[in-house]
Amino acid sequence: MYESYWQKKGDETTVVIPGWQFMSYFSDATRLCWFLEPEFAKQIVRLHNVVGNAVTENRHIVVGTGSTQLFQAALYALSPCAEAEPISVVSAAPYYSSYPLITDCLKSRLYKWAGDARSFSKNGPYIELVTSPNNPDGFARRSVVNGSEGILIHDLAYYWPQYTPISSRANYDLMLFTVSKSTGHAGMRIGWALVKDEDVARKMTKYIEINTIGVSKDSQVRAAKVLKVISDNIEGPNEGDSFFEFSYRVMAKRWKQLREAVQQSGLFSVSDFPPQLCMFLNRVFEPQPAFAWIKCEGDIEDCESFLRGKKILTRGGKHFGVSPKYVRISMLDRDKNYETFVRRLSTIRS
């Protein structure tokens, strides 16, 4: 979806890297996260401050190969090594489908997936993943378990103004962000964490050092350039042409098309969201998530299989810890593919 915007920007985000640059593992040996490029760190702080979606003061920045690696690093850093049993990791269903896979793929003695946070027993320590706005259903989330020994990870990949109103600066101990969802550059494989506790940030850095000996310098340099262009355009004279204004308009159009298609078909339903004032865009609007969380109504029990038969590919609810009557569909494909999707959806009849 974002490709057309960056094509119009031409060479503004083009980066040329001579063969002799960025050859060392180290970016700044004096930093806690020694493989974090200083310019990338600067542009992360600048963008958060411009948008107003996260507190950056008194935070350590840890860069990772996407938020996936940062999630793994956070589990490693937050797990108490002295415990006889692995610490339980939970998230309220419907939860991001990769959480169980990532948590249990190494069969670690440090942590284990324990399922839906709403049905979790509060005995002992646990890690709760709070994704807000939530993937897959798009709703704002708070912690559910509220146990005395809980540790929270806030995944804020979608807390950007094209997806949801920015109502306040997120102010949590450990917050995860990613370039793929904020700017559309999934291929860069770059994310960052804002971490309050120095020891946790140090352990996360250690995990990434052991895992990949740092993060690509080339990707960090390119990401820094993209973030800089976004902030420059917001603060410049042509702010109406800013990345987030463009993205907001496209998402608003697509959600309108989706709701019309759902209404025409009569076989599906999508969530309604309460409108809020967005402090960044200075307008009131309903959240318009990056994914549509669609329910097949009536006697359709396996929505994923049903839609596959209509040439629409989705991810079924069972992957997210809920009924197979639900499916998740990306709202971020190219215009042609998205228009084909809503057209097919609107013509499905019982």
ABEGO torsion letter per residue (X at the ends): XAAAAAAAAEAAABBBBBAABGABABABAABABAABBAAAAAAAAAAAAAAGABBABGBBBBBBBEAAAAAAAAAAAABBAABABBBBBBBBOBBBAAAAAAAAAAGBAABBBAEBAAABBABEBBBBBBBOBBOAAGBBBBBAAGBAABBBBBBAAABBAAABBBABBBBBABBBBBAAAAAGBAAAGBBBBBBABAAAAAAAAAAAAAAAGEBBAAAAAAAAAAAAAAAAAAABAAAAABAAAAAAAAAAAAAAAAAAAAAAAGABBBBBBBBBBBAAAGBBBBBBBABBBBBBBEABABAAAAAAAAGBBBBBAAAAGBBAABBBBBAABBAAAAAAAAAAAAABBX
